[in-house]
Amino acid sequence: MKEEVIRRIKSLPESITAREMHERMDFILGVQEALESSERGERVPAEKVRKKISTWASR
């Protein structure tokens, strides 16, 4: 995991702000956790996902 984070940070543009970096890494971590959860057979109801996405859009 550490190596993956380092690889992703290195791929970011030099002009990125700390806030943008945090947001991107937070998004990537969320996707990674969702994929792992899905692989374990855990699912989230669609309505819960819609609510979560609407909070992302308001950021």
C-alpha positions as CSV (number, residue, x, y, z in Angstrom):
1,M,0.0,0.0,0.0
2,K,2.8,2.5,0.9
3,E,4.5,1.9,-2.4
4,E,1.2,2.5,-4.3
5,V,0.6,5.8,-2.5
6,I,4.2,6.9,-3.3
7,R,3.7,6.0,-6.9
8,R,0.4,8.0,-7.1
9,I,2.0,11.0,-5.4
10,K,4.9,11.0,-7.9
11,S,2.4,10.9,-10.8
12,L,0.7,14.2,-9.6
13,P,1.6,17.4,-11.3
14,E,4.1,19.7,-9.6
15,S,1.6,22.5,-9.4
16,I,-0.9,20.6,-7.3
17,T,-1.9,22.1,-4.0
18,A,-1.9,20.2,-0.7
19,R,-5.7,20.4,-0.6
20,E,-6.0,19.0,-4.2
21,M,-3.5,16.2,-3.3
22,H,-5.5,15.3,-0.2
23,E,-8.8,15.2,-2.1
24,R,-7.3,13.0,-4.8
25,M,-5.7,10.6,-2.3
26,D,-9.0,10.5,-0.3
27,F,-10.9,9.6,-3.5
28,I,-8.4,6.9,-4.5
29,L,-8.5,5.4,-1.0
30,G,-12.3,5.4,-1.1
31,V,-12.4,3.6,-4.4
32,Q,-9.8,1.1,-3.1
33,E,-11.8,0.4,0.0
34,A,-15.0,0.0,-2.1
35,L,-13.3,-2.5,-4.4
36,E,-11.9,-4.5,-1.5
37,S,-15.4,-4.5,0.1
38,S,-17.0,-5.7,-3.1
39,E,-14.5,-8.5,-3.5
40,R,-15.5,-9.6,0.0
41,G,-19.1,-9.7,-1.1
42,E,-20.1,-6.7,0.9
43,R,-22.6,-4.4,-0.8
44,V,-24.0,-1.0,-0.1
45,P,-27.6,-0.2,-1.0
46,A,-28.0,2.1,-4.0
47,E,-29.8,4.8,-2.1
48,K,-27.0,5.0,0.4
49,V,-24.5,5.4,-2.5
50,R,-26.7,8.2,-4.0
51,K,-26.6,10.1,-0.7
52,K,-22.9,9.7,-0.4
53,I,-22.3,10.9,-4.0
54,S,-24.5,14.0,-3.4
55,T,-22.2,15.0,-0.5
56,W,-19.2,14.6,-2.8
57,A,-20.7,16.9,-5.3
58,S,-21.4,19.6,-2.7
59,R,-17.7,19.9,-1.8
